[in-house]
């Protein structure tokens, strides 16, 4: 498989994003450059990082050493909660850009709505300015629920390009997904395999499909995300697993297999609730 095998999702601002990427959440900063270099060699061109991960420098080092033309890469980073506000947004963005060693990022996200701070609307207006400056191609949000999205749409002129949310078969956030689809917001799924916090890959609905297609259970779940239209970036520190996760474009789950996995929904959030992160 090559990077050109990866479908692209059209965003509401005219840009497009590779549907499969590589996430570096909880990747050791000292190991990040090596791991992202592995990802590039396998064929990944979409990398998802964040200021709070502490590994933007490692991502930047891998980019600088890769020799891959910048326009072939799609790089996302995120604004951390304590940098929300107007002035601090620009300072935080400048610092992220410097750590990444880039002149622009393809996507910049508000990491959490942090409703107790009540700064995400003014932060979003600063994001609009960053996009107008050309140093960010697309702007979006992460972990926003329907009320947060409704407020952004009501009070500003810009619909987020994406909402990156916890999404896996046990926790599919149907209300948020429906609202996003109605408003042209692309959904990115983080923790797409449930972060190993429940036995997703042992469910019969998943293992039956894996056996039928001669694939691993993880490949089946990634394929389910792709066929749902979600943007997905599984993470792994192991090169062979990274390669396996990338090799998902030459088989298709049938309707019955898709429906069986979708039926695993049980509101099984495995991470923090967006209303409680501040």
Buried (B, 14 or more C-beta within 10 A) or exposed (E): BEBEBBEEBEBBBEBBBBBBBBBBBEBEBEEBBBBBBBBBEBBBBBBBBBBBBBBBBBBBBBBEEBEEEEEEBBBBBBBBBEBBBEEBBBEBBEEBBEBBEBEBBBBBBBBBBBBEBEBBBBBBBBBBBBBEEEBBBBBBBBBBBBEBBEBBBEEBEBBBBBBBBBBBBBBBBEEBBEBBEEBEBBBBBBBBBBBEBBEBBEBEBBBBBBEEBEBBBBBBBBBBBBBBEBBBBBBBBEBEBBBBBBBBBEBEBEEEBBEBBBEBBEEBBBBEEBBEBE
